[in-house]
Amino acid sequence: MLLKRWAVLFLILAFASPVFAGGATVSGAVTKHDGSAVAQSNFVACYDNSVSLMPSGAVGALTSTTFTNPLVLGADGSFNFWDGRSSLTVGMLAVEGVDIASVITAKGYYGFGSYSLGAVTSTPTTPTVNIKCNYKADSPYAPSITKFEEVSATDPVKNTKTSSLKVTANEGSGSTGDREIKSHGWKYWIPADPANAMASAPPTEVAGATSTVLDLDSTKVTPGKQYAFICKTINQWGETWSSPQLYTIGSGGTGGVATSFTYDLLKSEAGKVVINAISSPKDIQAFELAKLINAAKSGDPAKPANVVIAIGHWTGAASEAFIVDDKSGASKGFTIRAGEGVQVYVNDDVKGFKLSN
């Protein structure tokens, strides 16, 4: 009798307690890369539990054998299904073609989506996943080098200048769909003939440089030297190099690339004259340069400091100095050409002074 009572109590508790399970009712739709109508027989959609197969992750999703769950699409490209698993981030792949192999062969289009499944202790979720087949199974577009950022310092004792350089590229773009990018590569060198820089390009790439940013410390570049830079993008179908961009350390680049110089200006004081050798990536008046330095020191352009003593340069025949009177502004002094070296004297340190074109 006691056993029966426990059995009844167990049944009451079992039916009275809510039962939670993981899983999700997943819905959404697939569209073509150009937004046109979907022909159901020409699409394949699959899902998998590997997030590494998302764009910009591990390139190679189209050759993966893990996509073993094809979905049936409606006439409008829609889908709706139950995924009973739990605690997973699930990746989805759709291809414009009757199978994955045909898309690879024809350099066709494909797309990705993802959703998260609820944990075992939660109620089922209802994610919506809309996939546009905007990736093309083809080699990458050519990247472009978009920015040079140089940080320079002057040794006040030896009066020598050192520089480090950061070079940034994009991943390229075009009109025939996006491209998955697996990695990047870089080369840089001092060209024998800058007008034909590629003729002297080295055979080897920079070790470990696999992103869109190339960082070179002061041991890798020499002030006054002109370098050529190229970057490449890589995916499972090939690799594509950029056009070369030239850059002279301390003087800037060519071809309209965004360039910035950053300097730590050191102060002169009684018995100690410090020459800060700097350049500007664009033409600028000596007075304007002084205003920028003073504003950088104060941190407020409306209330500039008064730290610049003088700016000097060599005209080719003689030296010329501009003694700064920041209160006045009546004289602009002389024009500093892009890449021209000038000497700046300040009465207080100015750290991280930045000039951009």
Secondary structure, 3 states (H helix, E strand, C coil): CHHHHHHHHHHHHHHHCCCCCCEEEEEEEEECCCCCCCCHHHEEEEEECCHHHCCCCCCCHHHCCCCCCEECCCCCCEEEEEECCCCCEEEEEEEECCCHHHHHHCCCEEEEEEEECECCCCCCECCEEEEECCEECCCCCCCCEEEEEEEEEEECCCCEEEEEEEEEECCCCCCCCECCCCEEEEEEECCCCHHHHHHHCCCCCCCCCCCCEEEECCCCCCCCCEEEEEEEEEECCEEEECCCEEEECCCEECCCCEEEEEEEECECECCECCCEEECCCCCEEHHHHHHHHHHHHHCCCCCCCCCEEEEEEECCCCEEEEECCCCCCCCCCCEECCCCCEEEEECCCEEEEEEEC
